[in-house]
Amino acid sequence: MIFQNGYDWNYLSQQFLTNGVARVAVPFFAMTSGFFLFSRVQKSNDYLNTLKKRMTTLLLPYLIGALFVFLSSAILDSILWPEKSPSLDLYKAIKLIRAHPVAFQFWFLRDLIILTIVSPAIFSIKKIANYLLGFILAFV
């Protein structure tokens, strides 16, 4: 069956799966991760223990993976295209590994690490905003 715009069931089902269901997966995972992090972290000691655990479960695999991909890419580029491979200084290498990994799929891990670190600040701002909103509404 072909619909008005020339789309068939195959196209519509693929669009539903890729743009409807799959696009929600990463933000949903980040939201639920934050929810479970906040439900476990009540005191600053809990937060420090959580950060220590995340160092081994998030940061270490991220750095190892980013370093491996960076070195592999640099070595292959220098072997296959020696005339095109740019000179690389230490600052640029650290920036590529830390903030902009060659394997761009690591963006999610990088953002999850950042959110884990800044989550207490976000939670505190949310609390302060709620109190401020309540204070403002009390006088309106």
N, C-alpha and C positions, 0 to 999 in steps of 0.2 A: 504494500500500500504506500503510495507516494502522497505526501502532504502538500499543502498549498505552496510552500517555498521550494519544493523540489526535494525535500528531505525525506528519507525513508526511516523505517524502524531501526535499522542498523546504525545510522548516523545519530539518531536521537538517543538510542541506548548508550552509545559511546560517549556522547556529550554529557549525558546524565552521570555516567560513572567517572569520567575524567574531570569534568568541571563542577559537577554537583557533589559527588561523594569524596573523591580523592583530594580535592582542593581544600576541604575542610579538615582533613586528617592532621596536618602539621599544627595549625593553630589550636585544634582541639587537644592534641597531645601536650602542647606547651601549657594550655590552660589547666588541664588535669594535673600535670606535673607540679605546677605552682600551687594548686589546691592541696595536693598531698604534702608538699613541702611545708606549707603554712599550717596544716593540721598537725604535723609532727614537731614543728619548731615553736616552742612557747617561751623559752628563756634564751639569753645570750649564749649560755653554755651549749644548749641544744643546737643553736645556729653554728657555733664554732665546730662542733662535732660533725654536723652536716657538711660544712665546708671541707673539713679534712677528708671525709668520705668521697665527696665530689672531686677532690683533687685526684684521687686514684681511679674513679670511675668515669670522669668526664675529661678533665684536663690532661692527664697523662696519655690516654689513648688519642686524644686530639693532637697533642704535640708530636707524638710518635708517628701517627699517620700523616700529618702535614709535613713533617720533616722527611719521611720516606718518599712521599710523592714529589716534594720539592727537589730532593737530591736526584731521584730517578729522572725527573724531567730535565734538570740541568745537565746531567751526564749525557742523556740521549740527545739533547739539543746540541751539545758541544761535539758529539760524535757525528751525528747526521748532518748538521748544518753549522760547521765551524765558522764560516764567514758571517752568518746571521746571528749567532749566539751573542747576546750582549754581555758586557763585563758586569760582574755582580759584586757589589761591596757587601760588607757585613750588615750594615743598616738596612739595605734593601732586602737581604735574605731574611733577617729577623722580622721585618714588616710583612713579607710574603708568608712566612710561617705562622706568625702570630695573628695578624688581622685579615689578611687576604690570601688564604691558601690557594695553591695552584689547583687543587681538587676543590672546585667550588661547592661540591656537595657537603663540605664540612661547615657551611654557613650555619646550619641548624645547631650543630654542637657548639660552635662559637657563641651563637646567640643564647643558647641554654646556659652556658657558663657565665655569660655576662648577667643574665637574668637571675641566676642563682646568687651571684655576688651582690647585686643591687636590690634584691627582693625585700630585705628588711626596710630599706629606705622607702621603697614603693608602698609597703604596708604601713609604715609610719605616716607617710604623706596622706594615705587614704584615711587613716584614723583621724588625723588633724583636720582634714577636709570635712569629714563627717561631723566633728565637733563644731567646726566653724559654721557649717551649714545649719546645724541645730541652733547655734547661738544667733545667727542672722534671722532664722525663721521665728525664733522666740520674740524678737522685737518687731516683726512685721505685722 
